[in-house]
Amino acid sequence: MKYCLILISVLLVQGARAQWVLNGDAEELGDNCFQLTEELPTQAGSVWYDSLINLEEDFEVNFEIYLGTLDASGADGIAFVLQPVSTGLGESGGGLGYEGIEPSLDIEFDTWQNGIYGDPTYDHISIMQDGILDHFAATALTPYTQILSGSTNAEDGNYHQVRITWEAGSQTISCFVDCDLRVTYSGAIIDDIFDGDPFVFMGFTAATGGSYNDQIVCLDYVTAVDELDDVTVCPGDSVQLFLPEGFVSYSWSPATGVSDPTAPDPWLSPDVTTTYTVTITDECGNTITNIVTVTVGSPELVDLGPDLSLCEGDEELISVFLAGATYEWNNGSTLPAITITESGTYWVELTLGNCTDADTINVNYSPAPFVNFGPDTVVCGLSEVVFLDATNPGATYLWQDGSTSPTYTVTEDGLYFVTVSIGSCIDQDSLAVNYSSYPAVDLGPDIYLCPDSVVLLLAGPPVFVYTWQDGSSGNTYLITESGEYWVDVNSNGCITRAYIDVIDDPCICEMIVPNAFSPNNDGYNDEFRQLECSQLNRFNMKIYNRWGELMFETSDYSAGWDGTFRGEQCEMGAYVFVIEYDIIDGESGIKQGSFLLLR
C-alpha cells in the first residue's frame, strides 16, 4: 500500500470542531470546499476527517461534487473512502487516489473508462472494496451504474448534490446523487472488510493521469462531525450556534429564547436550562435532526489545578487567561497570571460577562536538599577509608547499591552516588574513588662530597612523576655541591618525599663509586669510575654483566667504563664491579658491588 504522507494543512470546519487533513495536490477553497485536483495531468489529492468515526452508530454525509467540464478527455474521478489505516493517499491516475488502500470501503465516482478494470463507456458509480478497481473482481460489491440518473456524463460543469447514509443496525451504505438512489450495499462490513474493528477514517480522494479535470468536494453536513455540542451560559447571557448553511430550511423547537427559529445561526437566550431540537431539510426533502442542551448556570471558568508541593528557590507561574475576562487575586493583583515563590493559599476570582468563578490552591514549599562530595578523589593507602556524608534534616536517601543511610563508607575503587529527597525536592551527587599506594623511595645514606666531585642520585624507576627541591623533574639528579636535597615521588596522586644531606668533605682518600651512571654524552656522569682516590699504590677494576661476563677492566684509577663492549652499547640494567686497591698510608683490600647503567 502506498501513501503520500506530506501534511499540507489542517482545516477547521464549523467553529473549530471538525478538523480535516489535506494531502498531495489538494487545496482549500473556502466555505468547506476542497479542490482535490486541478485541470492538470498527474495530480492526486485527498481530504480526511482526522478523527475516527464509529461504524456501530448511524451517520450520513451531505456534500457536493464537481467533476469538471472536460467530457471525452476528462479524468479520472473522485472516491469516498472509509478505511482504518491513515490519512494518506493511494495510487494516482486511474487509481482515483484510493487504489491500494487496504482494508477500505470505497464509493467511486469514476469519469474515465479503464478497460483493464472492466469500466463502462459512461461516467459511473459503484461500491468497491480494499482499493481494488476491477469490476469483475469479488471486491466489486455492487454493479456499476451511471453517476447521474438519465445522463451518461457527470463532467458537465455543475455541482451535484450527494448524500451517503450508513445504517449501523443492518450495516447498509447507500449513496444518493441529486436525490436519486444510485448504489446501496448491505453486508457484514465491519467483520468482513475491517476485521471486526468498527473505527475508521472518512475522506475523499481524487487523481488525474494523462487526462484530467478540476475535481472538487464541498462538505455540507456530516453527522457526528457537525452536530452541535451542549453549552453552558450564565444567567442573562446568550450563545450563538452555527449549522452548515445551504439547506432548504431550518426549524428550531421550542422557539422560546431563539432569535430566529428558521436560521442556521440563531442566538439562544433561554431563562432556564432548555433542550432544543433543530430539524434541517435538504433539497431532496431529507431531514437531519440535531439536539442541543443550553444549560443556564455559572460554568467553570477557572481551574488552578491541584495543590502544589514546590522546592525552595523554585518559581511557579500560574496563568488563568480567558479572553474578555477580568481577574482578582488574593494579593489584589488584577493580572491573568501570578508568580508563586512562597508557601500559602492562593485564590483568584474570574469574571466574564455575567459569569463569575473562583478557585483556590494551596502551595507548600519544602527545603531543597543539598549534597556535594567535591571533586573525584584518589585515596593513598589501601587501608584508608572515605566517609561520604549526605545528611539533610528530614531527607530520605538512596545510594548506588540501594542502601538508604545518610552516610556511606568507601573502602574500594568505584563510582558512588546518592539521591537525597525531601518531599518532591531532590538533589544528587556522585564521586569517583580510585585507590593507590604510596611509592617507595630511598635516596640512600647521607653523602660526603669531595671537592670537584659529582654524585648522581637515583630516585626510582621512570614510571613515577618526580619533583626535586629546585623544581626539576626526572628520576635522577646530579649533585655538585653540598646541601639538603629532596624529591617528591608521585604515583597516581600519592606522594612520598625523601631527603638526603650532602656534606662537604676534605676527602681523605677513600674508594668511592657511584650507584649509577648515564653514558649519554651530556658531560655528566658519562663513565663509571672510582670517584675520589688518587693516592694509590695499586688499582684494578673489573666490570661484569649479570651473567658473569667480563665487560671492562682497567688498572688506571682515573679511567672509567663508557658502557660499551666490543664497540656496541650495552643494555640498561644492573652490572657488578670488583676493585682491588692499595691506598698510600691507608687501607687496602677489595671493594665490590652493583650499579645501574641508565640512558
Wavefront OBJ file of the C-alpha trace (Angstrom):
o trace
v 0.000 0.000 0.000
v 1.396 3.407 -0.935
v 0.704 6.691 0.828
v 1.703 10.308 0.393
v 2.497 11.301 3.970
v 3.144 15.011 3.377
v 0.822 17.003 5.646
v -0.309 20.050 3.692
v -2.608 21.755 6.201
v -5.259 21.265 8.862
v -8.612 22.890 8.214
v -11.282 23.818 10.757
v -14.932 23.367 9.859
v -17.893 24.681 11.827
v -16.360 26.654 14.653
v -13.128 24.644 15.043
v -14.958 21.387 15.809
v -14.259 19.375 12.661
v -10.679 19.037 11.534
v -9.773 17.967 8.023
v -6.333 16.938 6.818
v -5.240 17.638 3.222
v -2.643 15.652 1.300
v -0.921 15.796 -2.079
v -2.274 18.392 -4.503
v -5.462 19.107 -2.514
v -6.201 22.765 -1.688
v -8.751 24.547 0.479
v -11.108 26.805 -1.459
v -13.116 28.134 1.494
v -16.720 27.506 2.537
v -15.811 23.868 3.319
v -14.803 23.258 -0.304
v -11.636 21.364 -1.250
v -10.115 21.121 -4.708
v -8.610 17.629 -4.879
v -7.101 18.047 -8.371
v -6.705 20.869 -10.822
v -7.194 20.581 -14.567
v -3.631 19.290 -14.891
v -2.059 15.889 -15.611
v -0.693 13.538 -12.892
v -2.414 15.195 -9.947
v -3.519 13.438 -6.752
v -5.134 14.830 -3.608
v -7.147 13.783 -0.595
v -9.002 15.268 2.376
v -9.736 13.264 5.532
v -11.570 13.860 8.774
v -8.753 13.460 11.290
v -10.737 11.548 13.938
v -12.042 8.010 13.703
v -15.794 7.520 13.261
v -17.688 4.566 14.746
v -19.481 2.260 12.315
v -21.583 0.972 15.212
v -23.517 4.261 15.027
v -25.654 5.692 12.187
v -24.259 8.625 10.227
v -24.763 10.463 6.976
v -22.605 12.709 4.832
v -24.048 15.501 2.684
v -21.719 17.051 0.126
v -21.450 18.290 -3.443
v -19.068 17.074 -6.095
v -17.762 18.931 -9.120
v -16.177 16.671 -11.732
v -15.063 19.359 -14.216
v -16.062 20.414 -17.686
v -13.974 18.090 -19.880
v -16.013 15.107 -21.006
v -14.286 12.894 -23.572
v -10.842 13.922 -22.375
v -11.710 14.383 -18.682
v -10.455 12.060 -15.926
v -10.221 10.307 -13.527
v -12.804 10.864 -10.786
v -13.404 11.087 -7.035
v -13.795 8.375 -4.366
v -15.465 8.441 -0.948
v -13.398 6.149 1.289
v -13.764 4.522 4.698
v -10.507 2.954 5.989
v -8.710 2.453 9.344
v -5.104 2.878 8.160
v -4.115 6.536 7.880
v -4.973 9.901 6.356
v -2.838 9.363 3.253
v -3.098 8.632 -0.464
v -3.168 5.519 -2.598
v -2.312 5.133 -6.285
v -2.913 8.116 -8.570
v -4.139 8.236 -12.177
v -6.745 5.591 -12.860
v -6.459 4.576 -9.187
v -8.511 7.674 -8.232
v -6.165 8.153 -5.260
v -7.650 5.184 -3.366
v -6.199 2.215 -5.250
v -4.180 0.030 -2.898
v -5.707 1.351 0.350
v -6.498 -1.878 2.181
v -8.732 -2.530 4.008
v -11.245 0.006 2.746
v -14.823 0.546 1.614
v -14.984 2.854 -1.396
v -17.713 4.597 -3.381
v -16.145 5.664 -6.667
v -17.379 8.420 -8.953
v -15.353 7.287 -11.988
v -15.209 9.519 -15.081
v -12.750 7.526 -17.229
v -13.062 4.192 -18.979
v -10.201 1.882 -17.965
v -10.617 -1.300 -19.967
v -8.392 -3.284 -17.637
v -10.896 -2.651 -14.826
v -13.956 -3.515 -16.924
v -15.219 0.095 -16.830
v -18.233 1.076 -18.945
v -18.072 3.873 -21.520
v -20.101 6.267 -19.342
v -19.297 8.075 -16.072
v -20.214 5.511 -13.442
v -20.623 4.905 -9.727
v -20.140 1.696 -7.737
v -19.217 0.434 -4.267
v -15.805 -1.277 -4.124
v -13.624 -2.950 -1.515
v -9.933 -2.793 -0.488
v -8.812 -0.258 -3.088
v -9.349 -2.686 -5.975
v -10.936 -1.053 -9.067
v -11.629 -4.238 -11.074
v -15.407 -4.549 -11.622
v -15.044 -8.261 -12.386
v -13.350 -8.995 -9.038
v -15.158 -10.259 -5.937
v -14.296 -6.935 -4.294
v -16.783 -5.126 -6.589
v -19.625 -5.015 -4.042
v -22.204 -3.519 -6.447
v -22.579 -3.364 -10.221
v -21.651 -0.048 -11.778
v -24.328 2.380 -12.887
v -24.491 5.951 -14.159
v -23.442 8.639 -11.682
v -26.356 10.778 -12.816
v -29.768 9.264 -13.397
v -30.661 9.729 -17.060
v -27.250 11.081 -18.123
v -24.003 9.380 -19.131
v -21.918 12.495 -18.472
v -21.218 13.854 -14.977
v -18.396 16.154 -16.186
v -20.931 18.794 -17.077
v -19.563 21.812 -15.179
v -22.252 21.544 -12.490
v -22.119 20.794 -8.779
v -24.141 17.689 -7.938
v -25.642 17.044 -4.520
v -24.568 13.737 -2.909
v -25.929 12.082 0.221
v -24.290 8.983 1.726
v -26.076 7.199 4.580
v -24.859 4.465 6.915
v -27.329 2.329 8.859
v -25.388 0.617 11.620
v -28.031 -1.971 12.518
v -28.135 -3.533 9.039
v -24.627 -2.360 8.050
v -26.053 -0.759 4.934
v -24.354 2.002 2.996
v -26.293 3.931 0.366
v -25.433 6.768 -1.993
v -27.896 9.272 -3.465
v -26.947 11.705 -6.254
v -29.251 14.640 -6.957
v -31.899 12.945 -4.760
v -31.778 9.633 -6.679
v -30.553 6.419 -5.041
v -27.656 5.235 -7.193
v -25.995 2.372 -5.256
v -26.546 0.537 -1.975
v -24.867 -2.399 -0.259
v -25.644 -4.424 2.888
v -23.341 -6.986 4.465
v -21.132 -7.859 7.406
v -18.925 -4.914 6.528
v -17.313 -4.463 9.959
v -16.282 -8.120 10.210
v -15.606 -8.980 6.555
v -13.815 -5.800 5.488
v -12.485 -4.268 8.695
v -11.762 -7.457 10.645
v -14.217 -6.580 13.396
v -12.832 -3.073 14.037
v -15.664 -0.509 13.738
v -13.442 2.596 13.877
v -12.421 4.088 10.526
v -11.242 7.300 8.902
v -13.586 9.020 6.436
v -12.387 11.018 3.474
v -12.270 11.782 -0.232
v -9.546 11.048 -2.803
v -9.103 12.016 -6.455
v -6.482 11.735 -9.173
v -5.651 12.529 -12.804
v -3.265 10.904 -15.266
v -2.669 11.816 -18.884
v -6.268 13.117 -18.934
v -7.550 15.440 -16.241
v -10.288 17.672 -14.822
v -10.965 20.070 -11.971
v -12.346 17.826 -9.186
v -13.874 19.478 -6.112
v -15.716 18.335 -2.962
v -17.824 20.757 -0.882
v -18.966 19.464 2.523
v -22.479 20.466 3.542
v -23.230 18.415 6.680
v -21.582 15.422 8.301
v -23.395 13.956 11.265
v -21.165 13.275 14.251
v -18.888 15.990 12.852
v -21.258 18.925 12.512
v -23.541 18.036 15.416
v -23.922 20.785 17.976
v -22.213 20.491 21.344
v -24.099 21.213 24.549
v -23.201 24.618 26.004
v -23.482 26.477 29.301
v -24.322 30.173 29.584
v -24.525 32.493 32.543
v -27.897 33.909 33.565
v -28.883 36.691 31.166
v -26.244 35.734 28.572
v -26.725 34.411 25.030
v -24.861 31.996 22.825
v -24.825 31.816 19.026
v -24.892 28.360 17.457
v -23.851 27.598 13.897
v -25.114 24.959 11.479
v -23.867 24.484 7.897
v -25.604 26.830 5.526
v -27.141 25.986 2.168
v -30.001 23.712 3.243
v -33.602 24.418 2.230
v -34.924 25.037 5.734
v -34.095 25.054 9.454
v -36.634 24.694 12.260
v -35.763 25.231 15.957
v -38.059 23.933 18.694
v -39.038 25.256 21.144
v -38.814 28.759 19.727
v -38.561 30.296 23.206
v -35.313 32.193 23.582
v -34.360 31.685 19.893
v -33.608 34.867 17.961
v -34.739 33.323 14.625
v -36.247 29.789 14.729
v -35.630 29.407 10.952
v -31.973 30.469 10.850
v -28.882 28.229 10.712
v -27.072 30.539 13.168
v -29.532 31.907 15.771
v -28.745 33.393 19.160
v -30.138 31.312 22.039
v -31.071 33.150 25.245
v -33.079 30.804 27.487
v -34.021 31.874 31.008
v -33.705 28.304 32.248
v -31.866 25.234 31.040
v -33.516 24.185 27.758
v -33.040 21.333 25.260
v -33.528 22.478 21.686
v -34.231 20.358 18.622
v -33.342 21.686 15.189
v -34.570 19.987 12.017
v -32.636 20.591 8.794
v -34.280 19.835 5.437
v -32.310 19.407 2.219
v -33.429 19.962 -1.362
v -34.472 16.329 -1.647
v -36.791 16.591 1.349
v -34.470 14.587 3.611
v -34.270 15.795 7.179
v -31.473 15.833 9.716
v -32.246 16.249 13.397
v -29.859 17.795 15.873
v -30.359 18.150 19.629
v -28.500 20.602 21.883
v -28.932 21.479 25.538
v -28.235 25.026 26.707
v -27.568 24.969 30.445
v -28.194 28.207 32.326
v -25.763 28.497 35.239
v -22.283 29.505 36.171
v -19.832 27.412 34.164
v -16.367 26.575 35.433
v -14.248 29.401 34.096
v -11.107 28.893 36.137
v -9.167 25.896 37.435
v -5.919 26.430 39.302
v -5.209 22.720 39.276
v -4.191 20.531 42.207
v -2.345 21.787 45.272
v 1.390 22.232 44.689
v 4.465 20.993 46.514
v 7.485 23.047 45.459
v 11.141 23.271 46.393
v 12.803 26.292 47.931
v 14.141 28.513 45.183
v 11.562 27.366 42.638
v 9.126 29.752 40.976
v 5.744 28.685 39.635
v 3.767 30.744 37.102
v 0.000 30.217 37.276
v -1.989 31.629 34.354
v -5.800 31.720 34.062
v -6.090 33.842 30.917
v -9.539 33.869 29.316
v -10.320 36.342 26.538
v -12.580 39.154 27.761
v -12.350 38.200 31.439
v -11.320 40.250 34.497
v -9.347 38.860 37.440
v -8.861 39.452 41.150
v -6.231 37.512 43.143
v -5.902 37.180 46.888
v -2.976 39.650 46.834
v -5.037 42.259 44.950
v -3.452 41.629 41.533
v -5.732 42.021 38.520
v -3.403 40.327 36.048
v -4.273 36.986 34.393
v -1.210 35.333 35.962
v 0.851 35.398 39.156
v 4.259 34.030 40.091
v 4.392 31.973 43.295
v 7.596 31.998 45.348
v 6.467 31.007 48.866
v 4.068 28.738 50.728
v 0.483 29.866 51.188
v -3.115 29.699 49.997
v -3.793 31.430 46.683
v -7.161 32.166 45.114
v -8.481 34.022 42.090
v -11.922 35.235 41.116
v -12.596 35.480 37.375
v -15.498 37.380 35.833
v -16.676 37.007 32.244
v -19.869 38.811 31.297
v -22.442 37.824 33.887
v -20.420 34.795 34.981
v -18.144 34.665 37.997
v -15.995 31.703 39.033
v -13.268 31.252 41.609
v -10.721 28.644 42.587
v -8.194 28.137 45.367
v -4.860 26.348 45.509
v -2.565 25.547 48.443
v 1.181 25.786 47.876
v 3.724 24.192 50.190
v 7.450 24.868 49.844
v 9.883 22.248 51.120
v 13.530 22.914 51.885
v 15.681 21.856 48.978
v 18.261 19.223 49.966
v 21.916 19.831 49.217
v 24.687 17.303 48.722
v 28.219 17.918 47.414
v 31.006 15.361 47.645
v 33.529 17.594 45.911
v 35.791 16.521 43.055
v 36.679 12.913 42.292
v 39.465 11.687 44.552
v 42.460 9.388 44.782
v 42.924 7.610 48.124
v 46.533 6.922 49.078
v 46.907 3.784 51.121
v 44.833 0.677 50.567
v 43.694 0.594 54.194
v 42.297 4.133 54.137
v 38.512 4.824 54.055
v 36.456 7.674 52.568
v 33.419 8.833 54.537
v 30.596 10.278 52.418
v 28.032 12.345 54.289
v 24.771 13.367 52.543
v 22.868 14.259 55.727
v 19.936 16.671 55.288
v 17.316 17.004 58.068
v 14.085 15.220 57.171
v 15.502 13.686 53.999
v 15.490 10.174 52.583
v 18.479 8.675 50.786
v 19.126 6.183 48.024
v 22.708 5.134 47.258
v 24.017 3.347 44.184
v 23.735 -0.042 45.893
v 20.172 0.544 47.176
v 21.192 1.407 50.752
v 19.299 4.232 52.474
v 21.614 5.571 55.191
v 22.555 9.280 55.186
v 26.242 8.278 55.161
v 28.366 5.815 53.237
v 31.836 4.390 53.909
v 34.035 3.754 50.853
v 36.756 1.100 51.044
v 37.469 0.300 47.397
v 37.595 1.760 43.892
v 34.269 2.715 42.324
v 31.670 5.344 41.426
v 29.473 6.270 44.374
v 26.290 8.332 44.090
v 23.230 9.243 46.142
v 19.790 10.772 45.614
v 18.597 12.901 48.534
v 14.850 13.629 48.702
v 12.754 15.923 50.860
v 9.188 15.576 49.644
v 9.293 16.200 45.907
v 12.616 18.063 46.181
v 15.740 16.132 45.281
v 19.458 16.656 44.890
v 22.069 14.236 43.602
v 25.841 13.941 43.575
v 28.460 11.362 42.713
v 32.125 10.703 43.494
v 34.635 8.517 41.696
v 37.164 6.994 44.130
v 40.480 5.498 42.992
v 42.719 3.720 45.486
v 46.511 3.897 45.068
v 49.659 3.046 47.121
v 52.379 5.423 48.224
v 55.508 4.864 46.129
v 58.663 3.596 47.880
v 61.692 5.872 47.513
v 65.164 5.886 49.177
v 67.974 8.249 48.229
v 70.372 6.303 50.412
v 72.548 7.494 53.295
v 73.947 10.988 53.556
v 76.853 11.691 51.213
v 80.277 13.213 51.911
v 81.324 15.129 48.833
v 84.942 15.771 47.965
v 85.939 18.979 46.193
v 85.306 18.943 42.429
v 83.362 15.701 42.723
v 79.849 14.914 41.426
v 77.287 12.368 42.581
v 74.275 11.065 40.612
v 71.215 10.301 42.762
v 68.719 7.697 41.529
v 65.222 8.177 42.988
v 63.393 5.250 41.321
v 62.024 3.869 38.045
v 60.738 6.298 35.355
v 57.097 5.177 35.767
v 56.550 7.765 38.542
v 56.442 11.568 38.450
v 59.390 13.257 40.185
v 59.771 16.784 41.529
v 63.093 17.811 43.087
v 63.668 20.677 45.506
v 64.611 23.020 42.641
v 61.549 22.098 40.545
v 63.407 19.858 38.144
v 61.925 16.514 37.100
v 63.336 13.138 36.194
v 64.212 10.087 38.200
v 67.931 11.068 38.560
v 69.609 14.163 39.959
v 73.286 15.271 39.619
v 74.845 16.731 42.789
v 77.888 19.011 42.521
v 77.799 20.769 45.893
v 76.812 20.196 49.484
v 73.349 20.871 50.861
v 69.993 19.248 51.685
v 68.272 17.613 48.737
v 64.791 16.129 48.498
v 62.453 14.657 45.911
v 58.663 14.127 45.751
v 57.677 10.895 44.010
v 54.080 10.920 42.732
v 52.176 7.743 41.916
v 48.561 8.476 40.843
v 48.401 11.435 43.201
v 50.026 9.640 46.128
v 53.287 11.409 47.026
v 56.304 10.196 49.015
v 59.129 12.632 49.874
v 62.707 11.510 50.519
v 65.637 13.585 51.853
v 69.423 13.315 51.720
v 72.195 15.541 53.109
v 75.345 16.135 51.077
v 78.244 17.172 53.311
v 81.495 18.824 52.284
v 84.495 16.520 52.887
v 88.202 17.444 52.632
v 88.458 13.937 51.280
v 90.870 11.656 52.973
v 91.344 9.218 50.175
v 88.532 6.699 50.128
v 87.460 4.267 47.471
v 84.020 5.570 46.356
v 81.980 4.610 43.277
v 78.547 5.848 42.072
v 75.415 3.667 42.225
v 74.521 4.618 38.634
v 75.899 6.325 35.572
v 74.383 7.560 32.285
v 76.672 7.314 29.214
v 74.651 9.759 27.065
v 77.491 12.176 26.232
v 75.983 15.083 28.126
v 79.230 15.730 30.006
v 77.833 14.489 33.322
v 78.487 11.047 34.753
v 79.200 9.562 31.316
v 81.599 6.895 32.679
v 81.578 4.518 35.607
v 84.769 5.145 37.615
v 86.076 5.364 41.147
v 85.450 8.950 42.262
v 87.831 10.037 44.974
v 91.148 8.330 45.452
v 94.380 9.104 43.592
v 96.844 8.177 46.360
v 97.126 4.581 45.273
v 99.962 2.078 45.145
v 97.787 -0.404 43.283
v 94.442 -0.288 41.440
v 92.496 -2.814 39.318
v 88.776 -2.515 38.367
v 86.718 -5.199 36.592
v 83.084 -4.888 35.468
v 80.838 -7.893 34.803
v 77.331 -8.231 33.375
v 74.648 -10.212 35.163
v 75.785 -13.440 33.512
v 79.323 -13.003 34.841
v 80.866 -11.975 31.557
v 83.799 -9.542 31.896
v 82.808 -6.308 30.161
v 85.664 -3.995 31.131
v 88.979 -3.982 33.035
v 91.484 -1.197 33.866
v 94.441 -0.566 36.192
v 94.201 3.200 35.665
v 92.445 4.688 38.713
v 91.346 7.680 36.578
v 89.927 5.568 33.754
v 86.250 4.621 33.545
v 83.851 2.391 31.607
v 81.795 4.137 28.908
v 79.027 1.474 28.807
v 80.192 -0.286 25.625
v 81.502 -3.752 24.922
v 83.318 -4.639 21.735
v 82.198 -1.372 20.206
v 78.452 -1.893 20.962
v 76.367 -0.053 23.540
v 75.412 -2.272 26.432
v 71.816 -2.562 27.516
v 70.495 -0.673 30.517
v 70.373 -2.547 33.773
v 72.493 -3.741 36.691
v 76.193 -4.517 36.475
v 78.775 -5.753 39.037
v 82.128 -4.110 39.822
v 85.206 -5.547 41.645
v 88.036 -3.150 42.626
v 91.350 -4.297 44.139
v 93.364 -1.411 45.626
v 96.161 -0.273 47.983
v 95.951 3.302 49.342
v 99.181 5.014 50.254
v 99.253 5.324 54.039
v 95.729 3.950 54.035
v 93.562 0.894 53.708
v 93.918 -1.887 51.208
v 91.548 -4.509 50.018
v 88.748 -5.366 47.607
v 85.595 -3.249 47.036
v 82.736 -4.788 45.122
v 79.038 -4.146 44.485
v 76.466 -3.345 41.808
v 75.442 -0.243 39.903
v 72.897 0.778 37.205
v 73.584 1.724 33.625
v 70.986 4.337 32.582
v 70.387 6.006 29.287
l 1 2 3 4 5 6 7 8 9 10 11 12 13 14 15 16 17 18 19 20 21 22 23 24 25 26 27 28 29 30 31 32 33 34 35 36 37 38 39 40 41 42 43 44 45 46 47 48 49 50 51 52 53 54 55 56 57 58 59 60 61 62 63 64 65 66 67 68 69 70 71 72 73 74 75 76 77 78 79 80 81 82 83 84 85 86 87 88 89 90 91 92 93 94 95 96 97 98 99 100 101 102 103 104 105 106 107 108 109 110 111 112 113 114 115 116 117 118 119 120 121 122 123 124 125 126 127 128 129 130 131 132 133 134 135 136 137 138 139 140 141 142 143 144 145 146 147 148 149 150 151 152 153 154 155 156 157 158 159 160 161 162 163 164 165 166 167 168 169 170 171 172 173 174 175 176 177 178 179 180 181 182 183 184 185 186 187 188 189 190 191 192 193 194 195 196 197 198 199 200 201 202 203 204 205 206 207 208 209 210 211 212 213 214 215 216 217 218 219 220 221 222 223 224 225 226 227 228 229 230 231 232 233 234 235 236 237 238 239 240 241 242 243 244 245 246 247 248 249 250 251 252 253 254 255 256 257 258 259 260 261 262 263 264 265 266 267 268 269 270 271 272 273 274 275 276 277 278 279 280 281 282 283 284 285 286 287 288 289 290 291 292 293 294 295 296 297 298 299 300 301 302 303 304 305 306 307 308 309 310 311 312 313 314 315 316 317 318 319 320 321 322 323 324 325 326 327 328 329 330 331 332 333 334 335 336 337 338 339 340 341 342 343 344 345 346 347 348 349 350 351 352 353 354 355 356 357 358 359 360 361 362 363 364 365 366 367 368 369 370 371 372 373 374 375 376 377 378 379 380 381 382 383 384 385 386 387 388 389 390 391 392 393 394 395 396 397 398 399 400 401 402 403 404 405 406 407 408 409 410 411 412 413 414 415 416 417 418 419 420 421 422 423 424 425 426 427 428 429 430 431 432 433 434 435 436 437 438 439 440 441 442 443 444 445 446 447 448 449 450 451 452 453 454 455 456 457 458 459 460 461 462 463 464 465 466 467 468 469 470 471 472 473 474 475 476 477 478 479 480 481 482 483 484 485 486 487 488 489 490 491 492 493 494 495 496 497 498 499 500 501 502 503 504 505 506 507 508 509 510 511 512 513 514 515 516 517 518 519 520 521 522 523 524 525 526 527 528 529 530 531 532 533 534 535 536 537 538 539 540 541 542 543 544 545 546 547 548 549 550 551 552 553 554 555 556 557 558 559 560 561 562 563 564 565 566 567 568 569 570 571 572 573 574 575 576 577 578 579 580 581 582 583 584 585 586 587 588 589 590 591 592 593 594 595 596 597 598 599
